[in-house]
Amino acid sequence: MPGLFDVRKQLVFYGAYHNNPTNVRIHMTFVPLIVWSWEVIQTTFPHPSFLPQIEHKFNNFLIFELSYAAIYALVNWLYYFSLEPTAAILYLPQYTLMLLTATALGKQSPNAATIGFMLQGASWVAQFLGHGLAERRAPALFNNLLGALVLAPFFVHLEWLFMAGYKPQLHKDITNGIGVEITKIRKAEGDKRRADAIQGKED
């Protein structure tokens, strides 16, 4: 995929589909819940035979286990690090806390999977409503699966960092790029509507 490791290109594309302030706030709330609940669900899977049994219980609320959830978190974080190392390091404490608490719930609650799936459902519904009612544009899920499922948590993290003044030039470049990308999208949508209208008249 072109620009796979280009943080500007990835953020501009994602931002073009998440530009409405209400939709952005919805994602800043529910994307972390999607990540956390998915880790809870993964923790309930049978332990993979190819991984050694490594577990450490810090307390009842923080547990580490080498599991699908841990591998998922590590692979994603390494990708985030390749995109924007400083931001990824700043994300590490939160990301680790999410993994440890998700693992604790997954290992100790008989209802963990149910809780995880309920949070997944509610969070995805909230995001689709944000796109339909606020953004009025289909989510990036339909155009960029990687951005929707892997990069969204990191983009939400960067939104918080930008609000705190992180790398203002990067923020400015991305904001300008989003404006250009939205113009392109709207032009393409307008061209398609006109082409469909002409086709309808010919039929």
QUIURJO-V686582 format. One record per residue. N is the residue number from 1. RES is the residue in one letter. OMEGA is omega in whole degrees, -180 to 180 (none if undefined). Layout:
# QUIURJO-V686582
((N & RES & OMEGA) (N & RES & OMEGA))
This chain:
# QUIURJO-V686582
((1 & M & -179) (2 & P & 177) (3 & G & -177) (4 & L & -178) (5 & F & 178) (6 & D & -174) (7 & V & -180) (8 & R & -179) (9 & K & -179) (10 & Q & -180) (11 & L & 179) (12 & V & 180) (13 & F & -179) (14 & Y & -178) (15 & G & 179) (16 & A & 179) (17 & Y & -180) (18 & H & -175) (19 & N & 179) (20 & N & -176) (21 & P & 179) (22 & T & 179) (23 & N & 178) (24 & V & 180) (25 & R & 177) (26 & I & -179) (27 & H & 179) (28 & M & 178) (29 & T & -168) (30 & F & 178) (31 & V & 176) (32 & P & 177) (33 & L & 177) (34 & I & 179) (35 & V & -176) (36 & W & -177) (37 & S & 176) (38 & W & 176) (39 & E & 175) (40 & V & -179) (41 & I & -179) (42 & Q & -180) (43 & T & 180) (44 & T & 178) (45 & F & 173) (46 & P & -178) (47 & H & -179) (48 & P & -176) (49 & S & -177) (50 & F & 179) (51 & L & 176) (52 & P & 178) (53 & Q & 178) (54 & I & -178) (55 & E & 175) (56 & H & 179) (57 & K & 177) (58 & F & 174) (59 & N & -177) (60 & N & -176) (61 & F & -177) (62 & L & 180) (63 & I & 172) (64 & F & 173) (65 & E & 175) (66 & L & -171) (67 & S & 175) (68 & Y & -179) (69 & A & -180) (70 & A & 178) (71 & I & 177) (72 & Y & -179) (73 & A & -178) (74 & L & -179) (75 & V & 179) (76 & N & -178) (77 & W & 178) (78 & L & 176) (79 & Y & 177) (80 & Y & 180) (81 & F & 179) (82 & S & -180) (83 & L & -175) (84 & E & -171) (85 & P & -177) (86 & T & 179) (87 & A & 179) (88 & A & 178) (89 & I & 178) (90 & L & 180) (91 & Y & -172) (92 & L & 179) (93 & P & 179) (94 & Q & -177) (95 & Y & 178) (96 & T & 179) (97 & L & 178) (98 & M & -180) (99 & L & -176) (100 & L & 180) (101 & T & 177) (102 & A & 179) (103 & T & 179) (104 & A & 179) (105 & L & -178) (106 & G & -177) (107 & K & -172) (108 & Q & -178) (109 & S & 177) (110 & P & -180) (111 & N & -174) (112 & A & -178) (113 & A & 179) (114 & T & 178) (115 & I & -180) (116 & G & -179) (117 & F & 177) (118 & M & 178) (119 & L & 176) (120 & Q & -178) (121 & G & -179) (122 & A & -178) (123 & S & 179) (124 & W & 177) (125 & V & 179) (126 & A & -179) (127 & Q & 178) (128 & F & 175) (129 & L & 178) (130 & G & 179) (131 & H & -176) (132 & G & -174) (133 & L & -177) (134 & A & -178) (135 & E & -177) (136 & R & 177) (137 & R & 180) (138 & A & -179) (139 & P & 180) (140 & A & 178) (141 & L & -176) (142 & F & -180) (143 & N & -176) (144 & N & -177) (145 & L & 179) (146 & L & -179) (147 & G & -177) (148 & A & -171) (149 & L & -176) (150 & V & -172) (151 & L & -176) (152 & A & 180) (153 & P & -179) (154 & F & 178) (155 & F & 177) (156 & V & 177) (157 & H & 179) (158 & L & 176) (159 & E & 178) (160 & W & 180) (161 & L & 180) (162 & F & 177) (163 & M & 180) (164 & A & 177) (165 & G & -178) (166 & Y & 175) (167 & K & -176) (168 & P & 180) (169 & Q & 176) (170 & L & 179) (171 & H & 180) (172 & K & 180) (173 & D & -179) (174 & I & 179) (175 & T & 178) (176 & N & 179) (177 & G & 178) (178 & I & 178) (179 & G & 179) (180 & V & -178) (181 & E & 178) (182 & I & 177) (183 & T & 178) (184 & K & -179) (185 & I & -179) (186 & R & 177) (187 & K & 180) (188 & A & 178) (189 & E & 178) (190 & G & 178) (191 & D & -180) (192 & K & 179) (193 & R & 179) (194 & R & 179) (195 & A & 179) (196 & D & 179) (197 & A & 178) (198 & I & 179) (199 & Q & 180) (200 & G & 179) (201 & K & -180) (202 & E & 179) (203 & D & none))
